[in-house]
Amino acid sequence: MVELKSPAEIARMRVAGRFVADVLAELRERARVGVNLLELEAYVRERIRERGAESCYWDYAPSFGRGPFRNTVCLSVNDAVLHGLPFDYALRDGDVLSMDLAVGIDGWVADSATTVVVGTAAPEDVQLVRATEEALAAAIDVAVPGNRIGDISAAVAAVARNYGYPVNTEFGGHGLGRTMHEDPHVPNHGRPGRGYRLRPGLTIAIEPWFARTTDRIVTDPDGWTIRSADGSRTAHSEHTVAITPDGPEVLTIAA
């Protein structure tokens, strides 16, 4: 069931969104050659504790994972793109790091992701990251009342197609608000004019992610970390967006 939020409820989600955006911006600065993923996890854990917020990932146990997730941020390196478990790994020059964070504050949730290239950036990696960012911007542009979920999905796929990247449809965006995952599902490929009609009060996470040369994925033995099936590099961008009478409002913007 899709739950539409009031302006007051969206304002409360905006608070969570700004915190998520601020922490991701801080992580972008901290993601340097030699920094261990466990250091980044520890930093996020402390920021959440200081704010009196709640991690949406800690103890998360969906059907596709293995047991409860016991970290506060998803950190996915190179061919890993989603649900990456932080582990004892020091970042290397040229690594592509996707960071995905969902946090609740006073009962309302926001979710966002960003991808950085650590140290020396290969042009093909820069292009891959840029493609996800452009796809996210294109999808947000069409997230207006009266359009449909399929318009968002088609906008993502069009950017991927322009860059020559295949699109996986197993994991995509989603509704959110009181919890991290609510209806509706927001796939990264679809047909314009199809699906749930966008209405003021709808809050969704839009999250394009691409692998360079495949739309197939595999899951690590840890039961969580999702990788490109052929080992090609990946990137992921995400924002929490509210549909308002005046158009889309991105809630995960740094203060």
Salt bridges, closest charged atoms under 4 A:
GLU3 OE2 - ARG178 NE 2.84
GLU9 OE2 - ARG178 NH2 3.24
GLU26 OE1 - ARG47 NE 2.88
GLU29 OE1 - ARG32 NH2 3.35
GLU41 OE2 - ARG45 NH2 2.75
GLU46 OE2 - ARG49 NH2 2.51
ASP59 OD1 - ARG70 NE 2.50
ASP79 OD1 - ARG227 NH1 2.73
ASP111 OD2 - HIS174 NE2 3.26
ASP125 OD1 - ARG212 NH2 2.49
ASP125 OD2 - ARG233 NH1 2.77
GLU182 OE1 - LYS5 NZ 2.94
GLU207 OE2 - HIS174 NE2 3.24
GLU207 OE1 - HIS236 NE2 2.84
ASP220 OD1 - ARG227 NE 2.74
GLU238 OE2 - HIS174 NE2 3.83
GLU238 OE1 - HIS236 NE2 3.92
GLU249 OE2 - ARG14 NE 2.68
